[in-house]
Amino acid sequence: MAEPQAYDDEFLDEDDLLDPAEVERRLLDDSGEGFEEFGEDDGFGEFTSTEEDEPRPFGSRGATAPAQDEPESAEEPDHIADDFSDIDLDSFSVDLVDPMAGEIDDDIPDQPIPRITIHAFCERPESGALIHNAANDRRLAKAHVDVELGGLSAAVERFITQSTPDLLIIETGMRGQGLFDQLEELAGVCDPDTKVIIIGAANDISLYRELMKRGVSEYLVPPMSPLHLIRTISGLYLDPEAPFAGKTVAFIGAKGGVGASTVAHNTAWCISENAQADCVLVDMDLSFGTAGLDFNQDPAQTLGDALADPERLDEALLDRLLVRCTERLSLFSAPATLDKDWDFGPEAYETVLDQVKRQAPFITLDLPHTWSPWVKHTILSADQVVVTVTPELASLRNAKNLFDLVHASRPNDEPPKVVINMAGVAKRPEIPVKDFAEALGVQPALVLPFEPQLFGKAANDGQMIAEIDPKSKAAEGFAHLASMISGRTSVPVKKGLFGGLFGK
């Protein structure tokens, strides 16, 4: 996290450099007491670090007090708990900022938070509502979050007799020596491995630096968004052994036969070839998957083998299971057989996909048109969702249901992208694109014309549309969709060509 900028820092209004003692007096607001905590003046208006000033773990109880026995019957905590039973969280407005802006390291990927316990102590209900909102996000699905009012003093009182969680989030409006005194009290009751995030009111660089010296992990200043907080937490818990996680894009059809697999396969190919990015295509339709046919591949081992023993899957084994279709595109094929009942739980799929996400910047998931716990879990945990429809009523109804589910479960993510496939079938009544957009609340990302000869030849030859006819509207449409998903420049878009092909 970058250091906060002191936009309203009172020191910036001075024409001359302030005396160090004056800086300390203003910071601590106690007429200079506690000056020695900042080290010695180096003669240039700054303080040199002493050994005691070096950053240290925040908690100290583990080194000074014996470990407490666990209760004989401890219940598993709920994912989210709070003491807001008498407060309507929805009645509080949350100050939101651009979730991509602010003091967030842009290099931190959107990774799920591991299975940690988080306890937040807020001074304002609005802050509690924001943290409660963040706790409902898919990235925090594994974490157990408690939110309550009371601020720093309540946290000190709570953990005198209890073990501290993995992460404490404390809101406080205090500054000066009073803040540092209470932080020392909190440090005295914290376990050594507990991380602490302070939400304060002052955008003060000097305060930030002093908090970092005292072992605080991060210092945040409102306004901020739930995603801002989530990424801050993610930055504290990235796995140093495997910090990389590719972007997962889930493709699913609003009904059977709409061509969702064709869209997924061609988009994956364009990401790798046109956007020049490594991509792994995972065919998750274990019984009827067609990725092997579309890429003319028949691997001996498939996704079914990995799901049968997910804990055994490591980087070396996964490398043997993946089939390289092009220099940058790898395929994790489906078994596509009916001799087994492919009945795996969401945990098995999640374990396998966690390994796959370490292989490439983009992971495209070709989901079957079925509804089961693992399909729902995969959609809601993906970074991006693409829904393929045809311009008819059943597709519109199913797509609307899927949109509503995704929006309710992923309030901090962009809505799914919509691809209208097989538009313009002769003599078939169709729902206009405008009506689709109004019902779903988004413009289609892509509208593909009905071209049975082109798509049929590509399927029978085991090739992609761009390999058969790179100048076709469909080929350029897939390149456009791949560019939207990857954020990388693909085939240049010719002015005026896509008036009826892409959503406005």
HUTAVEN-V300656 format. One line per field, one symbol per residue. psi: psi as a letter, one per 40 degrees, with the letter a starting at -180 (. if undefined). A space follows every 50 residues. Layout:
# HUTAVEN-V300656
psi = ???
This chain:
# HUTAVEN-V300656
psi = hihihgdfhddeehdihiiddddddddefffeiedeeeaiheefeihihi deeiiiidieddeeiiiiiiidghihiidhiiffdehhdeehihhiihee iaghheehigiihagihhhhhidhdddddddddddeiddedeihhhhiid adddddddedeiiiadhhhhhheiiaddddddddddddeiidehihhhha ehghdddddddddeehdihihiiiiddddddddddefhhddgehhihhhh hiidiieefdddddddddddddddefihihhhhegddeieddddefigid iaddddddgddehadddddddhhhdadehihgiidfieeihggiiddddd ddddddeedidhhhhhiigihiddddddddeidihhhhiigidddddddd ddddddddegeeiiiiihhhififhhehhihidddddddeeiiidhhhih gdddddddddefiiddddgeeiddddddddddddddeihahhhhhedfde dii.
